[in-house]
Amino acid sequence: MAVTQKSVLASVPTQLFIGGKWQEASSKARFDVHDPATGAVLTSVADGSIADGGLALDAAVAAQEEWARSAPRDRAELLRAAFELVIERTEELALLMTLEMGKPLAEARGEVAYAAEFFRWFSEEAVRVHGRYAVAPNGATRLVTMKQPVGPTLMITPWNFPLAMGTRKIGPAIAAGCTMVVKPAHETPLSMLALAQILEEVGVPAGVVNVITTSTSGAVCEPIIRDRRLRKLTFTGSTAVGKALVEQSAEQLLRLSMELGGNAPFIVFEDADVDAAVEGAMLAKMRNIGEACTSANRFYVHESVAAEFTEKFAARMGGLTVGKGTKKGVDVGPLITAKARDGVHELVEDALSRGATALVGGGPADGRGFFYAPTVLADVPLDARCFTEEIFGPVAPVCTFSTEEQVIAAANSTEYGLVGYVFTRDNARVIRVAEALDFGMIGINTGIVSNPAAPFGGVKHSGFGREGGFEGIEEYLETKYVGIALS
């Protein structure tokens, strides 16, 4: 049967998922989910309340003890089955994501594959959690170290990667033996509801995964965060909201994973392969319409190759097709809201007012939705707001530099520290610059760093904790030491 908007929307539950049951919000309230390409209402979903959040935590707490005792192999098999079902439903999930978030279908399919890989990766890690055994230095005791699940976890996921940011948190939690309450972004709740349906179908026990959709995230989440039964909070989103959540979490001294904002530098040295750098720039800038914390935000290009790079980059950006993500041949979909589009335009206007030049784009694109034209700005002064604020849109500000020391200082002159990109063919420089850049992740001659097998996360105001890689499951495990006397 052909996958259509009507069939996809009809197949997705629109209720809360609590204790293994789909149910309406206690108030019976619902809120609308919109298509950012047209502004049209796609459907409505249950609008969870504070009371519903409490019920979801109750369910997670009730399931925790038995779930923690479950066999690692059983948890691994559930994740493997979920991986296979996500892949099987690629077309349905991709269309759903495009409808509620706006990214072109090709990108949405890529996210489905990326999201599924977290389930496969952590299905393999579930059976590899281990401790250690040692003899005390005095020989009198034995030291046993074991790993145990942290416990009930609240997961707050963002709208820009509505499926992958869920699997990146849910995968390791299931593998470790933690139960959870998941609160997806109100702009894009449908992908998470579809994922919960898949986890239910493969047999994840009732209460292990609970999903609360709500239009009042702060009001619903704060009581959960302050509840003494919650043991961990993981959040992906803005630094401002992250700071507020950290403050709330202090009351119960929760374990935290915070993946916050970014301000990624993209550095092109004089010895770089310029064509490869342009290709990398397109990936680093335009992945997800520029609405990604890993998106290249500031382009520093050596003065000797700046003209060539900028000309080629502008030509590539100007050749992109803007439109509704479900249409064939579209490269760039709408931004998530009118507010997001207007915020991007403010940053462009600020740069232009300070002397920058728009080589291509420079304003909103035509259409009823929240479209913005792919934009390259040249000769951008370092005091422009787009060099200090996260753009979160298809805008690339470019400036030049002369020396390695100068560009490292400029790249590090930010409160953020998520990811940086470097293009060079000098192997010694690769090591020097990678060590000198103050970021949690560095991409060398590549415009993409995200990989389920690698630890994703930042430093400074970009947060703390890691998702993915061998490190990812550690965020959901506590270390317990047992000292055993021999006499």
Secondary structure, DSSP 8 states (H G I E B T S, - for coil): ----HHHHHHHS--SEEETTEEE--TT--EEEEE-TTT--EEEEEE---HHHHHHHHHHHHHHHHHHHHS-HHHHHHHHHHHHHHHHHTHHHHHHHHHHHH---HHHHHHHHHHHHHHHHHHHHHGGG---EEEE-TTSSEEEEEEEEE---EEEE--SSSTTHHHHHHHHHHHHHT--EEEE--TTS-HHHHHHHHHHHHHT--TTTEEE---S-HHHHHHHHHT-TT--EEEEES-HHHHHHHHHHHGGGT-EEEEE----EEEEE-TTS-HHHHHHHHHHHHHGGGG-STTSEEEEEEETTTHHHHHHHHHHHHHT--BS-TTSTT--B---S-HHHHHHHHHHHHHHHHTT-EEEE--SB-SSSS--B--EEEES--TTSGGGTS---SSEEEEEEES-HHHHHHHHH-SSEESEEEEE-S-HHHHHHHHHHS-SSEEEES-S----TTS-B--EETTEE--BSHHHHHHTTEEEEEEEEE--
